[in-house]
Amino acid sequence: MNKIGILLTSPKEVGGIYQYSLSVIEALNLLNKKKRIKVEYYYSDKHWEKHLPKISKGIYIRKGLFKKILRKFICIIFSNNTRYLILKEFLNEEVKVLNKSKCDLIIFPSQNITSYQVNKKSLSTIHDLMHKYEYRFSEYTNEIISQRDIHYQNICKFCDGILVDSSMGKNHVINSYKVKKKKIFSLPFISPKYLTYKKKINVFKKFNIKEKYLFYPAQFWEHKNHINLIKAFKDVLKRNKDVSMVFCGAKKNFYNEVYNFVKINNLEKKILFLGRVPDKLMSPLYSNAIATVYPSLCGPTNIPPLESISLNTPVICSDVYFMKQQMGNSAIFFNPKNYKSISKQINLLINNKKLRKKLIKNGKRKISEYNIIHFSSLLEKYINQLIH
């Protein structure tokens, strides 16, 4: 039986990568239970311990402060490409531990540098290349763009396989870097398991939400397009005064700009900022919303719209990149650059009960395409291709 390792490094605050890592854990555990593979979990952040299946071995990798400081010093002294590869076993505790393991393949759901430093077969991820396609946003500084390009070039050069979210994601990688098509595997996102948390929680009472609401779960990056959504929501209030907007996400990055825009438009009583929300509260927040509005300007695909339809909540969605193909007829779409386009679709959904029911029905069919059985089956197929 083949032994598969997985390195878990993503903090919760990262959002999508954290959720994706949970799905990979669930898929590997399913294959392990069926005795298709044996799995070992490696992690450097103890928050992962509660997510590790009891039937598998978990190995905690302690990171020393001295080496952390030394790594920063190396980054200053050496060029980007050199610093990733020199003294790798000494500088990176993860590399040393993984190289000593007896794993036939290591999976890296967080697309980190260790994926091309280990002397093992590796299956890494490239979740998106938006630093190339949407470089105008403040989060994509020249330094970030340069670092990501070097990083993804190394993944393409040294890793044995690369997971992407869609056929468009695959084309983006092929068009951007020198990489063979056969190295790239499409593994579409799925809704994370924690959304099946069943305990009933009154989110209206807990968060002091006083009326029906629209929901947007996203970190406060500029590309998440909160500003245009706020403009659209202000327009919606002209016709629908009894609705509010609920945002959740860590209060950092572009948060101050978003919050100040809400204040300037006197919408403090209509737009709620919940901050970072525990996993167990996400399900009732989705379920009690009139709709999830997802105006992100980036892709190719995204996880929150899938989360929404998995909980029978209609989706009003950005039409960028591969979003229409991902969601099909389970959402209605808008041009995220045009706030009037957003407000038009919100008004349409709020005032059309029949449309909401239709989207919920279509969503149930669509989410059946994105289930853990299909996800684990594809992952097993790609693992076998790389090992044999």
C-alpha positions in Angstrom: 0.0 0.0 0.0 1.4 3.4 -1.0 2.1 5.9 1.8 1.1 9.5 1.1 2.2 12.5 3.1 0.5 15.9 3.3 2.1 19.1 4.7 -0.4 21.4 6.4 0.8 25.0 6.9 -2.0 27.3 6.1 -3.4 29.4 8.9 -7.2 29.9 9.2 -6.9 33.5 8.2 -5.9 32.6 4.6 -9.5 31.5 3.9 -9.7 29.6 0.6 -6.4 27.7 1.0 -7.4 26.6 4.5 -10.7 25.4 3.3 -9.1 23.6 0.4 -6.7 21.9 2.8 -9.6 20.6 4.8 -11.1 19.1 1.7 -7.9 17.3 0.8 -7.7 15.9 4.4 -11.2 14.6 4.0 -10.5 13.0 0.6 -7.3 11.4 1.8 -9.0 10.0 4.9 -11.8 8.5 2.7 -9.1 6.7 0.6 -7.3 5.6 3.8 -10.5 4.1 5.3 -11.0 2.2 2.0 -7.4 0.9 2.4 -6.4 2.5 -0.9 -3.5 4.4 0.6 -1.9 5.1 3.9 -1.6 8.7 5.0 0.7 10.6 7.3 -0.1 14.2 8.2 2.7 16.8 8.8 2.0 20.1 10.3 3.8 23.2 11.7 0.8 24.9 13.3 -1.0 23.2 16.1 -4.5 24.4 15.1 -4.4 21.5 12.6 -4.3 18.9 15.3 -8.1 18.9 15.7 -8.6 18.2 12.0 -6.3 15.2 11.8 -8.1 11.8 11.4 -7.5 9.5 14.4 -6.7 6.5 12.1 -3.6 8.3 10.7 -0.3 9.4 12.1 0.3 13.1 12.7 3.8 14.6 13.0 4.3 18.0 14.4 7.2 20.0 12.9 8.6 22.5 15.4 10.1 25.6 13.9 13.0 27.3 15.8 13.3 31.0 16.2 17.0 31.0 15.3 16.4 29.5 11.9 13.5 31.8 11.3 15.8 34.8 11.8 18.5 33.1 9.7 16.0 32.5 6.9 15.1 36.3 6.9 18.8 37.1 6.7 19.4 34.7 3.8 16.5 36.3 2.0 18.3 39.7 2.2 21.7 38.4 1.1 20.8 36.1 -1.7 18.7 36.4 -4.9 15.1 35.1 -4.8 15.8 32.0 -6.9 18.9 31.1 -5.0 17.6 31.5 -1.5 14.8 28.9 -2.0 17.3 26.1 -2.8 20.5 26.7 -0.8 21.0 25.0 2.5 17.4 23.8 2.3 17.6 20.9 4.8 19.3 23.1 7.4 17.1 26.2 7.0 13.8 24.4 6.5 12.8 22.0 9.3 9.9 20.7 7.1 12.3 19.6 4.3 14.5 17.6 6.7 11.5 15.8 8.3 9.8 15.0 5.0 13.0 13.8 3.4 13.4 11.3 6.2 9.9 10.0 5.8 9.0 6.9 3.9 6.3 8.6 1.9 5.9 7.7 -1.8 4.4 11.2 -2.5 3.9 14.4 -0.6 0.9 16.7 -1.2 1.2 20.4 -0.6 -2.2 22.0 -0.6 -0.8 25.4 0.5 1.5 25.8 -2.5 4.5 26.5 -0.3 8.2 26.5 -1.2 8.8 23.1 0.6 7.1 21.4 -2.4 10.1 21.9 -4.6 12.8 21.6 -1.9 12.1 18.0 -0.9 13.8 14.9 -2.4 10.4 13.2 -2.7 7.8 13.0 -5.4 5.6 16.1 -4.8 2.1 17.1 -5.8 1.7 20.9 -5.3 -1.0 23.4 -6.0 -1.3 26.6 -8.0 -4.6 28.0 -6.9 -4.6 31.0 -9.2 -2.3 33.3 -11.1 -4.2 36.5 -10.4 -1.0 38.4 -9.7 -0.5 38.2 -13.5 -4.0 38.7 -14.6 -5.2 41.3 -12.0 -1.9 43.0 -11.0 -3.6 46.4 -10.7 -4.8 45.7 -7.2 -2.9 47.1 -4.2 -2.2 43.6 -2.7 -0.2 42.8 -5.8 2.9 44.9 -5.3 5.9 44.7 -7.6 7.7 42.7 -4.9 4.8 40.2 -4.5 4.5 39.8 -8.3 8.2 39.1 -8.6 8.2 36.6 -5.7 5.2 34.8 -6.9 6.6 34.4 -10.4 9.8 32.9 -9.1 7.8 30.7 -6.7 5.4 29.3 -9.4 8.3 28.9 -11.9 10.0 26.6 -9.3 6.8 24.7 -8.7 6.4 24.1 -12.4 10.1 23.1 -12.8 10.7 20.9 -9.8 7.3 19.4 -8.7 6.1 16.2 -10.2 2.4 17.3 -10.4 0.4 20.5 -10.0 -3.2 20.8 -8.9 -5.3 23.6 -10.4 -9.0 24.5 -9.9 -10.3 24.3 -13.5 -9.4 24.0 -17.2 -9.0 27.8 -17.3 -6.6 27.5 -14.3 -4.6 24.9 -16.3 -4.4 27.1 -19.3 -3.3 30.1 -17.2 -0.3 28.0 -15.9 0.6 26.6 -19.3 0.5 30.1 -20.9 2.4 31.7 -18.1 5.2 29.2 -17.4 7.1 26.5 -19.3 5.4 23.3 -18.0 4.1 20.1 -19.7 0.4 19.7 -19.8 0.6 16.2 -18.4 2.0 17.6 -15.1 -1.2 19.7 -14.5 -4.3 18.1 -12.9 -7.7 19.9 -12.6 -9.3 19.3 -9.2 -12.3 21.6 -8.8 -13.0 23.1 -5.4 -15.7 21.6 -3.1 -17.6 22.9 -0.1 -15.7 22.1 3.2 -17.2 19.5 5.6 -17.5 21.9 8.5 -20.5 23.5 6.9 -22.5 20.3 7.8 -22.3 21.5 11.5 -25.9 20.9 12.6 -26.3 22.7 15.9 -29.0 25.4 15.6 -27.7 28.9 16.3 -29.8 32.1 16.2 -27.4 34.4 14.2 -29.9 37.3 14.3 -29.6 37.3 18.1 -25.9 36.4 18.3 -24.8 39.2 16.0 -27.6 41.6 16.6 -28.9 41.4 13.0 -32.2 43.2 13.0 -33.6 42.4 9.6 -33.3 40.1 6.5 -29.7 40.3 5.1 -27.4 39.7 2.2 -24.2 37.9 3.0 -20.7 38.3 1.7 -18.0 36.1 3.3 -14.6 37.3 2.1 -11.2 38.6 3.3 -10.8 42.3 2.9 -8.5 42.4 -0.2 -9.1 45.1 -2.7 -9.9 42.5 -5.4 -12.8 41.2 -3.3 -14.6 44.4 -4.6 -16.4 45.4 -1.3 -16.5 49.1 -2.4 -18.5 48.4 -5.6 -20.8 46.1 -3.6 -21.4 48.9 -1.1 -22.3 51.3 -3.9 -24.7 48.7 -5.3 -26.2 48.0 -1.8 -26.8 51.8 -1.3 -28.7 51.7 -4.6 -30.7 48.6 -3.5 -31.8 50.5 -0.4 -33.8 52.9 -2.5 -36.3 50.1 -3.3 -35.7 47.7 -0.4 -35.2 49.6 2.9 -35.7 46.5 5.1 -32.6 44.7 4.1 -29.0 44.8 5.6 -25.6 43.6 4.4 -23.4 41.3 6.5 -19.6 41.0 5.9 -17.3 38.6 7.6 -13.5 38.4 7.3 -10.5 39.4 9.4 -10.3 43.1 9.9 -7.0 43.7 8.1 -5.6 44.4 4.6 -8.1 46.6 2.8 -10.5 46.7 5.7 -10.0 50.3 6.8 -10.7 51.6 3.3 -13.9 49.5 3.2 -15.1 50.6 6.7 -14.4 54.3 6.0 -16.4 54.0 2.8 -19.3 52.7 4.8 -19.0 55.6 7.2 -18.8 58.2 4.4 -22.0 56.8 3.0 -23.8 56.7 6.4 -24.4 53.0 6.2 -23.1 51.9 9.6 -26.5 50.8 10.7 -27.2 48.8 7.5 -23.8 47.1 7.0 -22.4 44.8 9.7 -18.8 43.7 10.1 -18.6 40.4 12.0 -14.8 40.0 11.8 -13.3 36.5 11.7 -16.2 34.1 12.2 -15.7 30.6 13.8 -16.3 27.7 11.4 -19.4 26.5 13.3 -21.2 29.8 12.7 -20.7 29.9 8.9 -23.5 27.4 8.2 -26.3 29.4 10.0 -24.9 32.7 8.5 -25.3 31.3 5.0 -28.6 29.5 5.7 -30.4 32.6 7.1 -29.3 35.0 4.4 -31.7 36.0 1.6 -28.7 35.4 -0.7 -25.0 35.3 -0.9 -23.6 38.1 -3.1 -20.1 37.4 -4.5 -18.6 40.3 -6.4 -14.9 39.2 -6.5 -12.9 40.3 -9.5 -10.6 37.3 -9.3 -10.9 33.6 -10.1 -10.8 31.4 -12.0 -13.3 29.8 -9.6 -14.1 30.4 -5.9 -15.3 28.4 -2.9 -17.9 30.6 -1.2 -20.6 30.3 -3.9 -20.3 26.5 -3.6 -20.7 26.8 0.2 -23.8 28.9 -0.3 -25.6 26.5 -2.7 -24.7 23.6 -0.5 -26.8 25.2 2.2 -29.7 26.1 -0.1 -28.9 29.8 -0.2 -29.3 31.6 -3.6 -26.2 33.1 -5.1 -25.8 36.4 -7.0 -22.3 36.2 -8.6 -19.6 37.9 -10.5 -19.3 36.8 -14.1 -15.5 36.9 -14.3 -13.1 34.1 -15.5 -14.6 30.6 -15.0 -17.4 31.6 -12.6 -20.3 31.0 -15.0 -18.9 27.5 -15.9 -18.5 26.7 -12.2 -21.9 27.8 -11.1 -24.0 27.2 -14.2 -27.7 27.9 -13.7 -27.4 27.8 -9.9 -26.6 31.5 -9.7 -27.5 34.8 -11.5 -24.6 36.9 -12.7 -23.5 40.5 -12.9 -20.6 42.6 -14.2 -18.6 43.2 -11.0 -17.1 46.4 -12.3 -20.5 48.0 -12.7 -22.3 48.6 -9.4 -25.6 49.2 -11.3 -25.3 45.7 -12.7 -24.8 44.3 -9.2 -27.8 46.3 -7.7 -30.0 45.3 -10.6 -29.5 41.5 -9.9 -29.8 42.0 -6.1 -33.2 43.8 -6.5 -34.3 41.1 -9.0 -33.6 38.3 -6.5 -35.0 40.1 -3.4 -38.3 40.8 -5.1 -38.7 37.5 -6.9 -39.5 34.6 -4.6 -40.0 32.2 -7.6 -36.5 33.0 -8.8 -35.0 32.3 -5.4 -36.8 28.9 -5.3 -35.6 28.1 -8.8 -31.9 28.9 -7.9 -32.1 26.8 -4.7 -33.4 23.8 -6.8 -30.7 24.3 -9.4 -28.1 24.7 -6.7 -29.0 21.2 -5.2 -28.3 19.7 -8.7 -25.1 21.7 -9.2 -23.6 20.9 -5.8 -24.0 17.2 -6.5 -21.2 17.7 -9.1 -18.9 19.0 -6.4 -18.9 16.3 -3.7 -16.2 14.6 -1.7 -16.6 11.2 -3.5 -15.8 12.8 -6.9 -13.1 14.9 -5.3 -11.4 12.0 -3.7 -11.7 9.8 -6.8 -10.0 12.4 -8.9 -7.3 12.9 -6.3 -6.7 9.1 -6.2 -6.4 9.0 -10.0 -3.7 11.8 -10.0 -1.8 10.2 -7.1 -1.7 6.9 -8.9 -0.5 8.6 -12.1 2.4 10.1 -10.2 3.4 7.1 -8.2 3.2 4.4 -10.9 
